[in-house]
Amino acid sequence: MFCTRTYRLLTVNSLAALITKNNCQHYNQSYFIRLLHKQTKNGISDFESFKRFFFYNNFCLKTHSRHSFYNEHLHYGRHAKLITLSGLLSFLHGKEEDKESELIMTIKRGILSIQREEYKVAEQILHVALRLAQEQQNEDGVTYVYDLLANVAFQVGEWEKAEKLFVNVMQRELGAGLAKDDMKIIHMSLKLAKIYESLKQDEKAENGFQFCMENLQRRIDKSTEDEDVLTLWAMTLDWYARFLQQKSRFNEALVFYKKAYDMCVKLNGEIHEQNVILLNDIGTITFLKGDKDDALDYMIKAIEIGKHLPNMEDFSSVYVNLGNIYLQKGMFEEAKKSCTEGFQNATRHKNEEGIKEANICLEEIKKLYKK
């Protein structure tokens, strides 16, 4: 079967439904592996999985960068940092020092709770910070805290709450004179598109993704070296490809997965976990379209990159994916070797689910040998 493991996940039944809906070539369900975003308890793509890859130092807190430049606590890259004191002071200028310190410290405690994934605690602390900012009539501080609260709601899957908060932040920013195509607005629009996708409001979601891509494309046409723009562009491509895949629009999804992969290589180099994930996505979509040979090539490339990433905990799933494609091609020895590698990799990482997937693959091979 297609693995229900690592960063991108689709259940076997969901996958079969996609295949049936699109009249794809029929395959035994037990062979399908899917490594799309790991589903959370809310049944939606996990934002945490992507955040580890596409965020860089300068896309954090200058005035707080990314999405809302001053607000984003969800960072994507190996050099990411959360917040700076100077960033907080930028919106507290002119206030009494003791009040500044109280608001700063309250916000910092809220952010620390976010880092610890103590989201309920963070929300409580940030509401205290919001009250302090309102008492000080500090409009920038109010906006800052609303934005943090929006991201907390986004992170825990409280989509209606997150939508209202992001819309509120966007209205405040636009009311303060921010341009509609500012990077802050684009990133908030991307979050809103993801929220609408989660709420099954597909038209709003697609319009949001299109808005982001159009505005980012204009920026890229002017400058192809702005890392902030390229990072947000890469994330937008990935999220939109996932949206298209969920709607069984495989041909379109494949185009955007490939673009996301190219951008990831440009940002991070060839040896990177996100490249492994995206190559697996491309291989999976290609397999669903019935092209086993190309799918095999993409999976082999993912394996070759992953061999240089010994700390990639869920890498075993890619081996199992490759093994199942070999099974479909009738290459049983190669399938056994790949699934055995998956088992060994999962064992090294004490990955119980990965061990289970590899064993299922190996059992399937045994059955075929007996036939």
Summary of the structure (lengths in Angstrom):
residues: 371
radius of gyration: 22.2
end to end distance: 18.7
largest distance: 80.8
contacts: 1291
relative contact order: 0.10
helix: 68%
strand: 2%
